[in-house]
Amino acid sequence: MSYSINLHGEDNLLEVKLTGKLTKELYAELEPVVAEQIKEFGKLKLLVVMQDFQGWTCGAMWEDTKFDLKHWRDFEKLAIVGDKKWEQGMATFCKPFTTAKIKYFDISKLADADAWVRE
């Protein structure tokens, strides 16, 4: 699993890139960084780019659920970008866990996702 996080402060945009399988241990590194950005900048826009993403371990799924419930009002928009058909369903799956506007984009439409989430 690898990930990167980039903050575009002028837009309150947090860009997270994920590859491989998200584990509880790696989620434990990722979550505090996201929480700190929420604390510093308030409501965020989130661009999640998944390339060769293989999902979550059970432990990471539980950590993700807890995070979603804790921060369900802290995101204005969520753009999910992926390269697998099942990832498209994540946009629908995420809706009950956030007040953010959510939209899925194929990886070939990354520029469109970036433009939409910054609007």
Biopython code that builds the backbone (N, CA, C, O; Angstrom):
import numpy as np
from Bio.PDB.StructureBuilder import StructureBuilder

atoms = [
    (1, "MET", "N", (0.850, -1.179, 0.000)),
    (1, "MET", "CA", (0.000, 0.000, 0.000)),
    (1, "MET", "C", (0.878, 1.219, 0.000)),
    (1, "MET", "O", (1.849, 1.310, 0.751)),
    (2, "SER", "N", (0.526, 2.157, -0.853)),
    (2, "SER", "CA", (1.174, 3.453, -0.796)),
    (2, "SER", "C", (0.103, 4.521, -0.915)),
    (2, "SER", "O", (-0.978, 4.292, -1.458)),
    (3, "TYR", "N", (0.431, 5.687, -0.395)),
    (3, "TYR", "CA", (-0.487, 6.806, -0.479)),
    (3, "TYR", "C", (0.306, 8.101, -0.473)),
    (3, "TYR", "O", (1.466, 8.139, -0.063)),
    (4, "SER", "N", (-0.332, 9.141, -0.929)),
    (4, "SER", "CA", (0.228, 10.485, -0.810)),
    (4, "SER", "C", (-0.922, 11.430, -0.505)),
    (4, "SER", "O", (-2.067, 11.200, -0.892)),
    (5, "ILE", "N", (-0.583, 12.493, 0.197)),
    (5, "ILE", "CA", (-1.567, 13.506, 0.560)),
    (5, "ILE", "C", (-1.006, 14.861, 0.158)),
    (5, "ILE", "O", (0.127, 15.197, 0.504)),
    (6, "ASN", "N", (-1.790, 15.632, -0.565)),
    (6, "ASN", "CA", (-1.404, 16.992, -0.936)),
    (6, "ASN", "C", (-2.529, 17.932, -0.571)),
    (6, "ASN", "O", (-3.693, 17.675, -0.880)),
    (7, "LEU", "N", (-2.178, 19.028, 0.089)),
    (7, "LEU", "CA", (-3.161, 20.044, 0.444)),
    (7, "LEU", "C", (-3.001, 21.230, -0.482)),
    (7, "LEU", "O", (-1.902, 21.753, -0.668)),
    (8, "HIS", "N", (-4.106, 21.642, -1.053)),
    (8, "HIS", "CA", (-4.156, 22.851, -1.871)),
    (8, "HIS", "C", (-4.949, 23.857, -1.044)),
    (8, "HIS", "O", (-6.161, 23.998, -1.209)),
    (9, "GLY", "N", (-4.246, 24.555, -0.149)),
    (9, "GLY", "CA", (-4.876, 25.411, 0.849)),
    (9, "GLY", "C", (-5.761, 26.501, 0.294)),
    (9, "GLY", "O", (-6.762, 26.866, 0.911)),
    (10, "GLU", "N", (-5.404, 27.028, -0.870)),
    (10, "GLU", "CA", (-6.208, 28.106, -1.448)),
    (10, "GLU", "C", (-7.631, 27.645, -1.773)),
    (10, "GLU", "O", (-8.547, 28.466, -1.831)),
    (11, "ASP", "N", (-7.819, 26.365, -1.980)),
    (11, "ASP", "CA", (-9.139, 25.818, -2.301)),
    (11, "ASP", "C", (-9.686, 24.923, -1.190)),
    (11, "ASP", "O", (-10.742, 24.314, -1.360)),
    (12, "ASN", "N", (-8.990, 24.832, -0.060)),
    (12, "ASN", "CA", (-9.361, 23.877, 0.994)),
    (12, "ASN", "C", (-9.520, 22.477, 0.417)),
    (12, "ASN", "O", (-10.414, 21.727, 0.810)),
    (13, "LEU", "N", (-8.646, 22.140, -0.513)),
    (13, "LEU", "CA", (-8.714, 20.864, -1.219)),
    (13, "LEU", "C", (-7.634, 19.925, -0.700)),
    (13, "LEU", "O", (-6.454, 20.275, -0.669)),
    (14, "LEU", "N", (-8.039, 18.754, -0.304)),
    (14, "LEU", "CA", (-7.125, 17.704, 0.116)),
    (14, "LEU", "C", (-7.170, 16.612, -0.941)),
    (14, "LEU", "O", (-8.227, 16.039, -1.208)),
    (15, "GLU", "N", (-6.017, 16.327, -1.540)),
    (15, "GLU", "CA", (-5.912, 15.297, -2.573)),
    (15, "GLU", "C", (-5.205, 14.083, -1.980)),
    (15, "GLU", "O", (-4.079, 14.187, -1.493)),
    (16, "VAL", "N", (-5.874, 12.931, -2.023)),
    (16, "VAL", "CA", (-5.322, 11.694, -1.481)),
    (16, "VAL", "C", (-5.219, 10.689, -2.614)),
    (16, "VAL", "O", (-6.203, 10.409, -3.298)),
    (17, "LYS", "N", (-4.023, 10.146, -2.810)),
    (17, "LYS", "CA", (-3.809, 9.119, -3.830)),
    (17, "LYS", "C", (-3.531, 7.799, -3.133)),
    (17, "LYS", "O", (-2.683, 7.718, -2.245)),
    (18, "LEU", "N", (-4.259, 6.760, -3.548)),
    (18, "LEU", "CA", (-4.145, 5.442, -2.928)),
    (18, "LEU", "C", (-3.839, 4.382, -3.978)),
    (18, "LEU", "O", (-4.429, 4.375, -5.058)),
    (19, "THR", "N", (-2.911, 3.487, -3.651)),
    (19, "THR", "CA", (-2.658, 2.298, -4.467)),
    (19, "THR", "C", (-2.495, 1.110, -3.522)),
    (19, "THR", "O", (-2.089, 1.273, -2.371)),
    (20, "GLY", "N", (-2.808, -0.063, -4.008)),
    (20, "GLY", "CA", (-2.680, -1.268, -3.186)),
    (20, "GLY", "C", (-3.858, -1.433, -2.243)),
    (20, "GLY", "O", (-4.958, -0.962, -2.529)),
    (21, "LYS", "N", (-3.632, -2.099, -1.123)),
    (21, "LYS", "CA", (-4.689, -2.387, -0.149)),
    (21, "LYS", "C", (-4.462, -1.543, 1.093)),
    (21, "LYS", "O", (-3.371, -1.542, 1.663)),
    (22, "LEU", "N", (-5.498, -0.826, 1.509)),
    (22, "LEU", "CA", (-5.430, 0.040, 2.676)),
    (22, "LEU", "C", (-5.535, -0.808, 3.941)),
    (22, "LEU", "O", (-6.514, -1.529, 4.136)),
    (23, "THR", "N", (-4.526, -0.715, 4.791)),
    (23, "THR", "CA", (-4.500, -1.477, 6.038)),
    (23, "THR", "C", (-4.825, -0.570, 7.215)),
    (23, "THR", "O", (-4.786, 0.655, 7.099)),
    (24, "LYS", "N", (-5.139, -1.173, 8.328)),
    (24, "LYS", "CA", (-5.415, -0.428, 9.553)),
    (24, "LYS", "C", (-4.205, 0.419, 9.943)),
    (24, "LYS", "O", (-4.364, 1.568, 10.354)),
    (25, "GLU", "N", (-3.021, -0.126, 9.820)),
    (25, "GLU", "CA", (-1.797, 0.583, 10.191)),
    (25, "GLU", "C", (-1.573, 1.812, 9.315)),
    (25, "GLU", "O", (-1.215, 2.878, 9.815)),
    (26, "LEU", "N", (-1.782, 1.664, 8.019)),
    (26, "LEU", "CA", (-1.606, 2.815, 7.130)),
    (26, "LEU", "C", (-2.735, 3.826, 7.319)),
    (26, "LEU", "O", (-2.517, 5.032, 7.195)),
    (27, "TYR", "N", (-3.930, 3.343, 7.615)),
    (27, "TYR", "CA", (-5.039, 4.255, 7.886)),
    (27, "TYR", "C", (-4.738, 5.070, 9.144)),
    (27, "TYR", "O", (-5.099, 6.243, 9.225)),
    (28, "ALA", "N", (-4.078, 4.450, 10.122)),
    (28, "ALA", "CA", (-3.704, 5.151, 11.350)),
    (28, "ALA", "C", (-2.741, 6.304, 11.057)),
    (28, "ALA", "O", (-2.726, 7.289, 11.795)),
    (29, "GLU", "N", (-1.943, 6.201, 10.001)),
    (29, "GLU", "CA", (-1.065, 7.302, 9.584)),
    (29, "GLU", "C", (-1.850, 8.371, 8.829)),
    (29, "GLU", "O", (-1.610, 9.566, 9.000)),
    (30, "LEU", "N", (-2.772, 7.939, 8.007)),
    (30, "LEU", "CA", (-3.521, 8.844, 7.136)),
    (30, "LEU", "C", (-4.552, 9.678, 7.902)),
    (30, "LEU", "O", (-4.670, 10.881, 7.670)),
    (31, "GLU", "N", (-5.281, 9.057, 8.793)),
    (31, "GLU", "CA", (-6.390, 9.718, 9.484)),
    (31, "GLU", "C", (-5.970, 10.964, 10.260)),
    (31, "GLU", "O", (-6.653, 11.982, 10.144)),
    (32, "PRO", "N", (-4.888, 10.951, 11.047)),
    (32, "PRO", "CA", (-4.521, 12.167, 11.782)),
    (32, "PRO", "C", (-4.149, 13.345, 10.876)),
    (32, "PRO", "O", (-4.391, 14.500, 11.224)),
    (33, "VAL", "N", (-3.566, 13.051, 9.724)),
    (33, "VAL", "CA", (-3.223, 14.117, 8.777)),
    (33, "VAL", "C", (-4.492, 14.783, 8.264)),
    (33, "VAL", "O", (-4.572, 16.010, 8.205)),
    (34, "VAL", "N", (-5.476, 13.985, 7.896)),
    (34, "VAL", "CA", (-6.750, 14.520, 7.418)),
    (34, "VAL", "C", (-7.446, 15.298, 8.530)),
    (34, "VAL", "O", (-7.959, 16.391, 8.292)),
    (35, "ALA", "N", (-7.468, 14.749, 9.734)),
    (35, "ALA", "CA", (-8.111, 15.420, 10.865)),
    (35, "ALA", "C", (-7.450, 16.757, 11.165)),
    (35, "ALA", "O", (-8.136, 17.722, 11.502)),
    (36, "GLU", "N", (-6.132, 16.827, 11.048)),
    (36, "GLU", "CA", (-5.419, 18.090, 11.280)),
    (36, "GLU", "C", (-5.794, 19.137, 10.242)),
    (36, "GLU", "O", (-5.939, 20.315, 10.569)),
    (37, "GLN", "N", (-5.951, 18.714, 8.994)),
    (37, "GLN", "CA", (-6.338, 19.669, 7.946)),
    (37, "GLN", "C", (-7.750, 20.199, 8.182)),
    (37, "GLN", "O", (-8.027, 21.373, 7.935)),
    (38, "ILE", "N", (-8.630, 19.339, 8.655)),
    (38, "ILE", "CA", (-9.992, 19.780, 8.987)),
    (38, "ILE", "C", (-9.934, 20.798, 10.113)),
    (38, "ILE", "O", (-10.620, 21.819, 10.071)),
    (39, "LYS", "N", (-9.126, 20.522, 11.106)),
    (39, "LYS", "CA", (-8.993, 21.436, 12.242)),
    (39, "LYS", "C", (-8.444, 22.791, 11.792)),
    (39, "LYS", "O", (-8.909, 23.834, 12.251)),
    (40, "GLU", "N", (-7.456, 22.775, 10.895)),
    (40, "GLU", "CA", (-6.810, 24.008, 10.450)),
    (40, "GLU", "C", (-7.642, 24.797, 9.440)),
    (40, "GLU", "O", (-7.696, 26.024, 9.516)),
    (41, "PHE", "N", (-8.292, 24.114, 8.496)),
    (41, "PHE", "CA", (-8.949, 24.791, 7.388)),
    (41, "PHE", "C", (-10.472, 24.737, 7.428)),
    (41, "PHE", "O", (-11.131, 25.411, 6.636)),
    (42, "GLY", "N", (-11.036, 23.958, 8.322)),
    (42, "GLY", "CA", (-12.488, 23.820, 8.356)),
    (42, "GLY", "C", (-12.959, 22.824, 7.322)),
    (42, "GLY", "O", (-12.271, 21.845, 7.032)),
    (43, "LYS", "N", (-14.124, 23.069, 6.769)),
    (43, "LYS", "CA", (-14.722, 22.149, 5.791)),
    (43, "LYS", "C", (-13.812, 22.010, 4.577)),
    (43, "LYS", "O", (-13.366, 23.003, 4.002)),
    (44, "LEU", "N", (-13.544, 20.768, 4.197)),
    (44, "LEU", "CA", (-12.625, 20.481, 3.098)),
    (44, "LEU", "C", (-13.349, 19.937, 1.875)),
    (44, "LEU", "O", (-14.464, 19.420, 1.951)),
    (45, "LYS", "N", (-12.672, 20.076, 0.755)),
    (45, "LYS", "CA", (-13.036, 19.367, -0.469)),
    (45, "LYS", "C", (-12.019, 18.238, -0.578)),
    (45, "LYS", "O", (-10.832, 18.443, -0.323)),
    (46, "LEU", "N", (-12.472, 17.060, -0.953)),
    (46, "LEU", "CA", (-11.612, 15.889, -0.967)),
    (46, "LEU", "C", (-11.608, 15.256, -2.354)),
    (46, "LEU", "O", (-12.657, 14.940, -2.915)),
    (47, "LEU", "N", (-10.413, 15.081, -2.886)),
    (47, "LEU", "CA", (-10.209, 14.398, -4.165)),
    (47, "LEU", "C", (-9.448, 13.113, -3.855)),
    (47, "LEU", "O", (-8.275, 13.158, -3.485)),
    (48, "VAL", "N", (-10.110, 11.974, -4.006)),
    (48, "VAL", "CA", (-9.492, 10.677, -3.731)),
    (48, "VAL", "C", (-9.234, 9.987, -5.062)),
    (48, "VAL", "O", (-10.162, 9.685, -5.812)),
    (49, "VAL", "N", (-7.957, 9.743, -5.343)),
    (49, "VAL", "CA", (-7.547, 9.102, -6.590)),
    (49, "VAL", "C", (-7.061, 7.697, -6.256)),
    (49, "VAL", "O", (-6.076, 7.522, -5.539)),
    (50, "MET", "N", (-7.769, 6.693, -6.790)),
    (50, "MET", "CA", (-7.430, 5.294, -6.550)),
    (50, "MET", "C", (-6.945, 4.677, -7.852)),
    (50, "MET", "O", (-7.704, 4.529, -8.810)),
    (51, "GLN", "N", (-5.676, 4.323, -7.869)),
    (51, "GLN", "CA", (-5.123, 3.687, -9.052)),
    (51, "GLN", "C", (-4.493, 2.369, -8.607)),
    (51, "GLN", "O", (-3.625, 2.351, -7.735)),
    (52, "ASP", "N", (-4.927, 1.291, -9.200)),
    (52, "ASP", "CA", (-4.523, -0.046, -8.777)),
    (52, "ASP", "C", (-4.859, -0.251, -7.292)),
    (52, "ASP", "O", (-4.107, -0.886, -6.552)),
    (53, "PHE", "N", (-6.001, 0.298, -6.877)),
    (53, "PHE", "CA", (-6.463, 0.185, -5.498)),
    (53, "PHE", "C", (-7.137, -1.167, -5.326)),
    (53, "PHE", "O", (-7.943, -1.575, -6.163)),
    (54, "GLN", "N", (-6.807, -1.866, -4.240)),
    (54, "GLN", "CA", (-7.319, -3.218, -4.022)),
    (54, "GLN", "C", (-8.238, -3.319, -2.817)),
    (54, "GLN", "O", (-8.535, -4.417, -2.346)),
    (55, "GLY", "N", (-8.694, -2.162, -2.313)),
    (55, "GLY", "CA", (-9.663, -2.178, -1.232)),
    (55, "GLY", "C", (-9.036, -2.040, 0.140)),
    (55, "GLY", "O", (-7.908, -1.570, 0.289)),
    (56, "TRP", "N", (-9.798, -2.464, 1.140)),
    (56, "TRP", "CA", (-9.428, -2.312, 2.531)),
    (56, "TRP", "C", (-9.321, -3.670, 3.199)),
    (56, "TRP", "O", (-9.983, -4.628, 2.802)),
    (57, "THR", "N", (-8.478, -3.739, 4.218)),
    (57, "THR", "CA", (-8.541, -4.873, 5.131)),
    (57, "THR", "C", (-9.726, -4.615, 6.055)),
    (57, "THR", "O", (-10.238, -3.496, 6.095)),
    (58, "CYS", "N", (-10.168, -5.618, 6.791)),
    (58, "CYS", "CA", (-11.289, -5.430, 7.726)),
    (58, "CYS", "C", (-10.974, -4.352, 8.754)),
    (58, "CYS", "O", (-11.834, -3.529, 9.070)),
    (59, "GLY", "N", (-9.757, -4.347, 9.277)),
    (59, "GLY", "CA", (-9.361, -3.346, 10.266)),
    (59, "GLY", "C", (-9.407, -1.939, 9.707)),
    (59, "GLY", "O", (-9.851, -1.016, 10.389)),
    (60, "ALA", "N", (-8.953, -1.763, 8.473)),
    (60, "ALA", "CA", (-8.985, -0.440, 7.838)),
    (60, "ALA", "C", (-10.421, -0.014, 7.554)),
    (60, "ALA", "O", (-10.750, 1.165, 7.678)),
    (61, "MET", "N", (-11.267, -0.945, 7.179)),
    (61, "MET", "CA", (-12.677, -0.631, 6.930)),
    (61, "MET", "C", (-13.332, -0.096, 8.201)),
    (61, "MET", "O", (-14.094, 0.870, 8.150)),
    (62, "TRP", "N", (-13.041, -0.715, 9.328)),
    (62, "TRP", "CA", (-13.599, -0.262, 10.598)),
    (62, "TRP", "C", (-13.086, 1.146, 10.940)),
    (62, "TRP", "O", (-13.862, 1.998, 11.373)),
    (63, "GLU", "N", (-11.792, 1.387, 10.747)),
    (63, "GLU", "CA", (-11.228, 2.716, 11.011)),
    (63, "GLU", "C", (-11.861, 3.761, 10.092)),
    (63, "GLU", "O", (-12.134, 4.883, 10.520)),
    (64, "ASP", "N", (-12.091, 3.398, 8.849)),
    (64, "ASP", "CA", (-12.715, 4.302, 7.892)),
    (64, "ASP", "C", (-14.143, 4.630, 8.318)),
    (64, "ASP", "O", (-14.563, 5.783, 8.225)),
    (65, "THR", "N", (-14.876, 3.655, 8.772)),
    (65, "THR", "CA", (-16.258, 3.872, 9.221)),
    (65, "THR", "C", (-16.284, 4.813, 10.415)),
    (65, "THR", "O", (-17.106, 5.728, 10.460)),
    (66, "LYS", "N", (-15.401, 4.603, 11.379)),
    (66, "LYS", "CA", (-15.341, 5.486, 12.552)),
    (66, "LYS", "C", (-14.998, 6.915, 12.137)),
    (66, "LYS", "O", (-15.583, 7.871, 12.644)),
    (67, "PHE", "N", (-14.045, 7.056, 11.210)),
    (67, "PHE", "CA", (-13.657, 8.376, 10.728)),
    (67, "PHE", "C", (-14.830, 9.067, 10.030)),
    (67, "PHE", "O", (-15.089, 10.247, 10.262)),
    (68, "ASP", "N", (-15.531, 8.330, 9.181)),
    (68, "ASP", "CA", (-16.677, 8.893, 8.456)),
    (68, "ASP", "C", (-17.742, 9.403, 9.422)),
    (68, "ASP", "O", (-18.291, 10.486, 9.221)),
    (69, "LEU", "N", (-18.034, 8.644, 10.455)),
    (69, "LEU", "CA", (-19.047, 9.064, 11.420)),
    (69, "LEU", "C", (-18.599, 10.290, 12.210)),
    (69, "LEU", "O", (-19.409, 11.165, 12.516)),
    (70, "LYS", "N", (-17.333, 10.351, 12.534)),
    (70, "LYS", "CA", (-16.794, 11.485, 13.291)),
    (70, "LYS", "C", (-16.781, 12.764, 12.455)),
    (70, "LYS", "O", (-17.041, 13.848, 12.978)),
    (71, "HIS", "N", (-16.483, 12.646, 11.173)),
    (71, "HIS", "CA", (-16.284, 13.821, 10.316)),
    (71, "HIS", "C", (-17.351, 13.958, 9.230)),
    (71, "HIS", "O", (-17.080, 14.552, 8.187)),
    (72, "TRP", "N", (-18.526, 13.438, 9.441)),
    (72, "TRP", "CA", (-19.515, 13.387, 8.366)),
    (72, "TRP", "C", (-19.952, 14.764, 7.877)),
    (72, "TRP", "O", (-20.486, 14.861, 6.772)),
    (73, "ARG", "N", (-19.751, 15.835, 8.648)),
    (73, "ARG", "CA", (-20.104, 17.197, 8.219)),
    (73, "ARG", "C", (-18.882, 18.025, 7.816)),
    (73, "ARG", "O", (-19.024, 19.210, 7.512)),
    (74, "ASP", "N", (-17.698, 17.435, 7.808)),
    (74, "ASP", "CA", (-16.459, 18.183, 7.604)),
    (74, "ASP", "C", (-15.993, 18.269, 6.155)),
    (74, "ASP", "O", (-14.952, 18.862, 5.872)),
    (75, "PHE", "N", (-16.755, 17.683, 5.240)),
    (75, "PHE", "CA", (-16.372, 17.718, 3.828)),
    (75, "PHE", "C", (-17.487, 18.355, 3.007)),
    (75, "PHE", "O", (-18.661, 18.013, 3.149)),
    (76, "GLU", "N", (-17.093, 19.286, 2.146)),
    (76, "GLU", "CA", (-18.046, 19.963, 1.278)),
    (76, "GLU", "C", (-18.317, 19.143, 0.011)),
    (76, "GLU", "O", (-19.462, 18.985, -0.410)),
    (77, "LYS", "N", (-17.241, 18.630, -0.580)),
    (77, "LYS", "CA", (-17.339, 17.825, -1.802)),
    (77, "LYS", "C", (-16.358, 16.667, -1.716)),
    (77, "LYS", "O", (-15.307, 16.757, -1.082)),
    (78, "LEU", "N", (-16.735, 15.573, -2.375)),
    (78, "LEU", "CA", (-15.882, 14.399, -2.465)),
    (78, "LEU", "C", (-15.896, 13.904, -3.902)),
    (78, "LEU", "O", (-16.923, 13.444, -4.402)),
    (79, "ALA", "N", (-14.745, 14.003, -4.563)),
    (79, "ALA", "CA", (-14.589, 13.456, -5.907)),
    (79, "ALA", "C", (-13.805, 12.154, -5.770)),
    (79, "ALA", "O", (-12.687, 12.144, -5.256)),
    (80, "ILE", "N", (-14.396, 11.065, -6.231)),
    (80, "ILE", "CA", (-13.755, 9.751, -6.191)),
    (80, "ILE", "C", (-13.332, 9.415, -7.618)),
    (80, "ILE", "O", (-14.153, 9.404, -8.534)),
    (81, "VAL", "N", (-12.040, 9.141, -7.792)),
    (81, "VAL", "CA", (-11.486, 8.838, -9.109)),
    (81, "VAL", "C", (-10.909, 7.432, -9.046)),
    (81, "VAL", "O", (-10.110, 7.123, -8.162)),
    (82, "GLY", "N", (-11.312, 6.583, -9.982)),
    (82, "GLY", "CA", (-10.840, 5.205, -9.944)),
    (82, "GLY", "C", (-10.636, 4.600, -11.315)),
    (82, "GLY", "O", (-10.995, 5.178, -12.340)),
    (83, "ASP", "N", (-10.044, 3.408, -11.299)),
    (83, "ASP", "CA", (-9.781, 2.703, -12.553)),
    (83, "ASP", "C", (-10.431, 1.321, -12.597)),
    (83, "ASP", "O", (-10.099, 0.495, -13.447)),
    (84, "LYS", "N", (-11.377, 1.079, -11.653)),
    (84, "LYS", "CA", (-12.096, -0.198, -11.626)),
    (84, "LYS", "C", (-13.592, 0.067, -11.513)),
    (84, "LYS", "O", (-14.013, 1.034, -10.879)),
    (85, "LYS", "N", (-14.376, -0.780, -12.119)),
    (85, "LYS", "CA", (-15.832, -0.616, -12.139)),
    (85, "LYS", "C", (-16.436, -0.588, -10.729)),
    (85, "LYS", "O", (-17.337, 0.210, -10.469)),
    (86, "TRP", "N", (-15.958, -1.443, -9.815)),
    (86, "TRP", "CA", (-16.542, -1.497, -8.471)),
    (86, "TRP", "C", (-16.337, -0.194, -7.706)),
    (86, "TRP", "O", (-17.121, 0.120, -6.810)),
    (87, "GLU", "N", (-15.304, 0.568, -8.042)),
    (87, "GLU", "CA", (-15.036, 1.827, -7.341)),
    (87, "GLU", "C", (-16.129, 2.861, -7.607)),
    (87, "GLU", "O", (-16.367, 3.744, -6.784)),
    (88, "GLN", "N", (-16.785, 2.749, -8.748)),
    (88, "GLN", "CA", (-17.882, 3.660, -9.068)),
    (88, "GLN", "C", (-18.997, 3.545, -8.026)),
    (88, "GLN", "O", (-19.617, 4.547, -7.669)),
    (89, "GLY", "N", (-19.249, 2.351, -7.546)),
    (89, "GLY", "CA", (-20.276, 2.145, -6.536)),
    (89, "GLY", "C", (-19.954, 2.788, -5.201)),
    (89, "GLY", "O", (-20.846, 2.971, -4.373)),
    (90, "MET", "N", (-18.704, 3.132, -4.980)),
    (90, "MET", "CA", (-18.320, 3.769, -3.723)),
    (90, "MET", "C", (-18.982, 5.133, -3.555)),
    (90, "MET", "O", (-19.250, 5.555, -2.430)),
    (91, "ALA", "N", (-19.245, 5.820, -4.652)),
    (91, "ALA", "CA", (-19.906, 7.127, -4.565)),
    (91, "ALA", "C", (-21.287, 6.973, -3.939)),
    (91, "ALA", "O", (-21.690, 7.793, -3.115)),
    (92, "THR", "N", (-22.001, 5.943, -4.319)),
    (92, "THR", "CA", (-23.323, 5.680, -3.739)),
    (92, "THR", "C", (-23.193, 5.172, -2.309)),
    (92, "THR", "O", (-23.952, 5.582, -1.432)),
    (93, "PHE", "N", (-22.242, 4.288, -2.071)),
    (93, "PHE", "CA", (-22.040, 3.717, -0.741)),
    (93, "PHE", "C", (-21.695, 4.799, 0.292)),
    (93, "PHE", "O", (-22.126, 4.708, 1.441)),
    (94, "CYS", "N", (-20.933, 5.809, -0.100)),
    (94, "CYS", "CA", (-20.465, 6.854, 0.829)),
    (94, "CYS", "C", (-21.555, 7.845, 1.239)),
    (94, "CYS", "O", (-21.430, 8.482, 2.285)),
    (95, "LYS", "N", (-22.604, 7.990, 0.458)),
    (95, "LYS", "CA", (-23.606, 9.038, 0.695)),
    (95, "LYS", "C", (-24.203, 9.051, 2.098)),
    (95, "LYS", "O", (-24.365, 10.138, 2.653)),
    (96, "PRO", "N", (-24.538, 7.923, 2.705)),
    (96, "PRO", "CA", (-25.116, 7.984, 4.051)),
    (96, "PRO", "C", (-24.121, 8.431, 5.133)),
    (96, "PRO", "O", (-24.524, 8.756, 6.250)),
    (97, "PHE", "N", (-22.829, 8.446, 4.801)),
    (97, "PHE", "CA", (-21.803, 8.739, 5.799)),
    (97, "PHE", "C", (-21.268, 10.169, 5.742)),
    (97, "PHE", "O", (-20.334, 10.506, 6.468)),
    (98, "THR", "N", (-21.844, 11.005, 4.894)),
    (98, "THR", "CA", (-21.345, 12.369, 4.755)),
    (98, "THR", "C", (-22.440, 13.290, 4.233)),
    (98, "THR", "O", (-23.400, 12.847, 3.602)),
    (99, "THR", "N", (-22.275, 14.572, 4.508)),
    (99, "THR", "CA", (-23.176, 15.577, 3.939)),
    (99, "THR", "C", (-22.577, 16.164, 2.654)),
    (99, "THR", "O", (-23.188, 17.026, 2.022)),
    (100, "ALA", "N", (-21.397, 15.705, 2.273)),
    (100, "ALA", "CA", (-20.706, 16.217, 1.089)),
    (100, "ALA", "C", (-21.428, 15.830, -0.198)),
    (100, "ALA", "O", (-22.109, 14.807, -0.263)),
    (101, "LYS", "N", (-21.263, 16.672, -1.223)),
    (101, "LYS", "CA", (-21.677, 16.293, -2.573)),
    (101, "LYS", "C", (-20.621, 15.320, -3.074)),
    (101, "LYS", "O", (-19.423, 15.573, -2.947)),
    (102, "ILE", "N", (-21.074, 14.194, -3.649)),
    (102, "ILE", "CA", (-20.159, 13.134, -4.066)),
    (102, "ILE", "C", (-20.351, 12.839, -5.548)),
    (102, "ILE", "O", (-21.471, 12.781, -6.055)),
    (103, "LYS", "N", (-19.220, 12.655, -6.225)),
    (103, "LYS", "CA", (-19.286, 12.301, -7.641)),
    (103, "LYS", "C", (-18.100, 11.397, -7.981)),
    (103, "LYS", "O", (-16.985, 11.605, -7.503)),
    (104, "TYR", "N", (-18.363, 10.389, -8.818)),
    (104, "TYR", "CA", (-17.329, 9.458, -9.275)),
    (104, "TYR", "C", (-16.853, 9.857, -10.668)),
    (104, "TYR", "O", (-17.637, 10.295, -11.509)),
    (105, "PHE", "N", (-15.537, 9.693, -10.894)),
    (105, "PHE", "CA", (-14.921, 9.934, -12.201)),
    (105, "PHE", "C", (-13.986, 8.785, -12.532)),
    (105, "PHE", "O", (-13.267, 8.294, -11.662)),
    (106, "ASP", "N", (-13.993, 8.358, -13.782)),
    (106, "ASP", "CA", (-13.008, 7.395, -14.248)),
    (106, "ASP", "C", (-11.642, 8.079, -14.239)),
    (106, "ASP", "O", (-11.551, 9.299, -14.377)),
    (107, "ILE", "N", (-10.586, 7.291, -14.075)),
    (107, "ILE", "CA", (-9.228, 7.823, -14.013)),
    (107, "ILE", "C", (-8.882, 8.657, -15.249)),
    (107, "ILE", "O", (-8.072, 9.579, -15.166)),
    (108, "SER", "N", (-9.482, 8.343, -16.376)),
    (108, "SER", "CA", (-9.223, 9.112, -17.597)),
    (108, "SER", "C", (-9.819, 10.518, -17.517)),
    (108, "SER", "O", (-9.508, 11.369, -18.350)),
    (109, "LYS", "N", (-10.661, 10.763, -16.534)),
    (109, "LYS", "CA", (-11.323, 12.065, -16.346)),
    (109, "LYS", "C", (-10.810, 12.782, -15.096)),
    (109, "LYS", "O", (-11.541, 13.555, -14.477)),
    (110, "LEU", "N", (-9.561, 12.528, -14.729)),
    (110, "LEU", "CA", (-8.993, 13.134, -13.533)),
    (110, "LEU", "C", (-9.055, 14.656, -13.574)),
    (110, "LEU", "O", (-9.356, 15.285, -12.559)),
    (111, "ALA", "N", (-8.778, 15.256, -14.716)),
    (111, "ALA", "CA", (-8.841, 16.720, -14.831)),
    (111, "ALA", "C", (-10.264, 17.224, -14.577)),
    (111, "ALA", "O", (-10.448, 18.266, -13.948)),
    (112, "ASP", "N", (-11.267, 16.491, -15.063)),
    (112, "ASP", "CA", (-12.665, 16.869, -14.820)),
    (112, "ASP", "C", (-13.003, 16.772, -13.327)),
    (112, "ASP", "O", (-13.708, 17.626, -12.791)),
    (113, "ALA", "N", (-12.501, 15.738, -12.666)),
    (113, "ALA", "CA", (-12.733, 15.574, -11.237)),
    (113, "ALA", "C", (-12.115, 16.728, -10.457)),
    (113, "ALA", "O", (-12.729, 17.271, -9.539)),
    (114, "ASP", "N", (-10.918, 17.086, -10.827)),
    (114, "ASP", "CA", (-10.218, 18.189, -10.163)),
    (114, "ASP", "C", (-10.998, 19.500, -10.348)),
    (114, "ASP", "O", (-11.170, 20.261, -9.396)),
    (115, "ALA", "N", (-11.462, 19.755, -11.560)),
    (115, "ALA", "CA", (-12.244, 20.974, -11.821)),
    (115, "ALA", "C", (-13.547, 20.966, -11.040)),
    (115, "ALA", "O", (-13.925, 21.986, -10.463)),
    (116, "TRP", "N", (-14.248, 19.822, -11.010)),
    (116, "TRP", "CA", (-15.548, 19.746, -10.308)),
    (116, "TRP", "C", (-15.384, 19.973, -8.812)),
    (116, "TRP", "O", (-16.157, 20.719, -8.211)),
    (117, "VAL", "N", (-14.392, 19.341, -8.210)),
    (117, "VAL", "CA", (-14.252, 19.435, -6.763)),
    (117, "VAL", "C", (-13.818, 20.855, -6.339)),
    (117, "VAL", "O", (-14.074, 21.264, -5.206)),
    (118, "ARG", "N", (-13.175, 21.589, -7.226)),
    (118, "ARG", "CA", (-12.729, 22.961, -6.909)),
    (118, "ARG", "C", (-13.835, 23.998, -7.122)),
    (118, "ARG", "O", (-13.709, 25.120, -6.631)),
    (119, "GLU", "N", (-14.909, 23.662, -7.834)),
    (119, "GLU", "CA", (-15.994, 24.622, -8.107)),
    (119, "GLU", "C", (-16.545, 25.216, -6.841)),
    (119, "GLU", "O", (-17.460, 26.038, -6.892)),
]
sb = StructureBuilder()
sb.init_structure("model")
sb.init_model(0)
sb.init_chain("A")
sb.init_seg("    ")
for serial, (resi, resn, name, xyz) in enumerate(atoms, 1):
    if name == "N":
        sb.init_residue(resn, " ", resi, " ")
    sb.init_atom(name, np.array(xyz, "f"), 0.0, 1.0, " ", f" {name:<3s}", serial, name[0])
structure = sb.get_structure()
